């Protein structure tokens, strides 16, 4: 089994959308991208190769990552009551992600959020490697 860089896994997690799946080929260390077929036609050859082999492991999807929970945890971690309340208010109703990110910019704490989110992504990547017994290198930057 090939040793993989946590940094590469985190990069793929950041690229994840509701229409994408990334698979790691544990023998080669290469990532394969596949559409879920809703917006693009799925690569049938790749799908068959993945299904017929034990060499591929699917990376966490956006549903596994739960960015809403990351946003909520970040908001709740803010010590300033006023800022925390403003962020928490954006987490209800429609267009939560857009309103939350707009508020981050307005409050001038966008970089702090992405640093927090990056730490969570590194934790997810490390836990995923452990769960699938994939050797990895790298520590959070």
N, C-alpha and C positions, 0 to 999 in steps of 0.2 A: 504494500500500500504506500502510495506516494505521500510525503509530508507536504502539507499545504500551508500557505501563509494566511494568517488571520486577516491581514490587511486586504488580500484579494477577496476573501469571503465577505468582508464588510463592504467592499466596493460593489459586489454583486447584490448584497442586501439593499444598498442604496438605489440600485437600478430596478429593483423589483416593483412591479405594478400589478394591478388586478388581472392583467392579460398575459403576464410573463411567468415562466417557471425557469429556474436555473437548476441545472444538475451538475454535480461534480463527478467526473470520471476518476475514481479513486486509484486507478492504475496509472493513468497518464498525468493526473493533476490538472487536467484541462476542464474548463467549464463549457457546458452546452446550454444554449438558450432555446426555449421552445414556447411558442404561443399556445394559449389555451384554445385557439381556434375561433374565438368569437370575432376578433377583429382581423385576423389573418388566417390563412389556411395553415393548419398544423403540418409540420414536416413529418410525413408518415414514415419515412425511412428512419429518421432519428427516433421517433416514438417507438418503433418496433425494436430498434437497437437497445433502447433504454429498458423496455419491457422484458426483453429476452436475456438481459445481462444483470449480474449482481454487482457489476462495476460502477453503477451509477447510484448516486444518492441525491435526492431532491433537497435543495436549500430551502430554508424557511420562506414562506410567501408573505405578502403584506398582511394576510390574515393571521399568520403565526406571529408576526412582529407586533401588531397592535399599536400603531403609532398614536392612536387616541390615548391609550394608557400612558405612553411616554409623555405626551403633552400634559396630561393630568398630573402625572408624578412630578414633572418639572414645575408646573404651576404651584403644586402643594409644597414644593421644596423652597419656594421663595420666602425669605424671612420678612420682607417688607409687606405688611398687611394690605396696604393699598394696591400694590402691584399684584400680589397674589390674588386678591379679589377681582381685579380687572381681568386677569388671565382666566380665572375660573369661570367668569361670566361668559367668556367666549366659547366655552365648552358645552353649551347647551343650544338647542335649536338647529337650524340648518346651516350649511356651509361652515361647519366647525373648523375644519383645517384652514380654510382661507382667512376666517376672522381671527383665529389664533395667531397665524403667521403675520397678519397685518398688525395686530396688537403688539407682537414682539418687536416689529420695526418701529412702531410708534413709541414704545417704551424704551427703545435703544438697548434691548437685551437679546437681540437675534443671535449673536455669536455665542452667548451663554447657553441658549437653548440648543444650538447645534453641537456644542461641546458636550452637553449633557446627553443628547441623543446619540452622539458618536460613542460615548462610553457604554450606553445600553446596547448599541449594535455590536460592539466588541464583546460584551458579555454574552449576547445571543450567539455570536459566531463561535466563541469558545465552548459554550455549553453544547451547541450543535455538534462540534467536533468530538467532544467527550461522549455524547449520546450515541454517536455512530462509530466510535473507536477510530477516528481519523487522526493520525499524528499531525500536529500543527506546530508552527513556529510563530513568534511575534508576541509582542506585548502592546498594550494600548499606548498610543502616542499622546 
